[in-house]
Amino acid sequence: MRLWSLSDVSAGRQLSAQIAYFATPAIFGIYGLATGSLTMIGVAFVCILLLLAWGLVSTWRERRDSVLMQSVCAKILATLSPGEERK
């Protein structure tokens, strides 16, 4: 509980963890630019937009729940004596 209450639940940190999802369509789009294929560029662009929307929605939901859990753990730890905290 102590670790959870001290964890970093910022949206920026969670969003940065999702960068790997954007690497594949980005490479696909770069390949499309190199070959001159507008279809590949379009598919990569649409994939990046869909991943961005999905990432923002899921990050917002997870952050809301994480902040609640962090608050609960901090309140429970505040009520425990120092000896009980380690159990």
C-alpha positions as CSV (number, residue, x, y, z in Angstrom):
1,M,0.0,0.0,0.0
2,R,2.9,2.4,0.8
3,L,4.3,1.9,-2.7
4,W,0.9,2.4,-4.4
5,S,0.2,5.6,-2.4
6,L,3.6,7.0,-3.5
7,S,3.4,5.9,-7.1
8,D,3.5,8.4,-10.0
9,V,0.0,8.5,-11.7
10,S,0.6,11.5,-13.9
11,A,-1.0,11.3,-17.3
12,G,2.3,12.3,-18.9
13,R,4.1,9.3,-17.5
14,Q,1.3,6.9,-18.5
15,L,1.1,8.4,-22.0
16,S,4.8,8.1,-22.5
17,A,4.6,4.4,-21.9
18,Q,2.3,4.0,-24.9
19,I,4.9,5.4,-27.4
20,A,5.7,1.9,-28.5
21,Y,2.2,1.6,-30.0
22,F,3.0,4.5,-32.3
23,A,6.3,3.3,-33.5
24,T,4.9,0.7,-35.9
25,P,2.5,3.0,-37.8
26,A,5.2,5.7,-37.8
27,I,7.7,3.4,-39.4
28,F,5.0,2.2,-41.8
29,G,4.4,5.8,-42.8
30,I,8.1,6.6,-43.2
31,Y,8.3,3.6,-45.5
32,G,5.3,5.0,-47.4
33,L,7.1,8.3,-47.8
34,A,10.2,6.6,-49.0
35,T,8.3,4.6,-51.6
36,G,5.9,7.4,-52.5
37,S,2.8,5.3,-51.7
38,L,0.0,7.5,-50.6
39,T,-2.1,4.5,-49.5
40,M,0.6,3.4,-47.0
41,I,0.9,7.0,-45.7
42,G,-2.9,7.2,-45.3
43,V,-3.2,3.8,-43.5
44,A,-0.3,4.8,-41.2
45,F,-2.0,8.2,-40.5
46,V,-5.3,6.6,-39.7
47,C,-3.7,4.0,-37.4
48,I,-1.9,6.7,-35.5
49,L,-5.1,8.7,-35.0
50,L,-7.0,5.6,-33.8
51,L,-4.1,4.7,-31.4
52,L,-4.0,8.3,-30.1
53,A,-7.7,8.3,-29.4
54,W,-7.6,4.9,-27.8
55,G,-4.6,5.9,-25.7
56,L,-6.1,9.1,-24.4
57,V,-9.3,7.5,-23.4
58,S,-7.7,4.5,-21.7
59,T,-5.1,6.8,-19.9
60,W,-7.9,9.1,-18.7
61,R,-9.8,6.1,-17.2
62,E,-6.8,4.5,-15.7
63,R,-5.6,7.8,-14.2
64,R,-9.0,8.4,-12.6
65,D,-9.0,5.0,-11.0
66,S,-5.3,5.2,-9.9
67,V,-5.8,8.6,-8.2
68,L,-8.7,7.1,-6.2
69,M,-6.6,4.0,-5.2
70,Q,-3.7,6.2,-4.3
71,S,-5.9,8.3,-2.1
72,V,-7.4,5.2,-0.4
73,C,-4.0,3.7,0.3
74,A,-2.6,7.0,1.7
75,K,-5.6,7.3,4.1
76,I,-5.2,3.7,5.3
77,L,-1.5,4.2,5.9
78,A,-2.2,7.4,7.8
79,T,-4.4,5.5,10.3
80,L,-1.8,2.7,10.9
81,S,0.9,3.0,13.5
82,P,4.5,2.8,12.3
83,G,4.9,-0.8,13.4
84,E,1.8,-2.0,11.6
85,E,2.8,-0.4,8.3
86,R,5.5,-3.0,7.6
87,K,3.2,-6.0,8.1
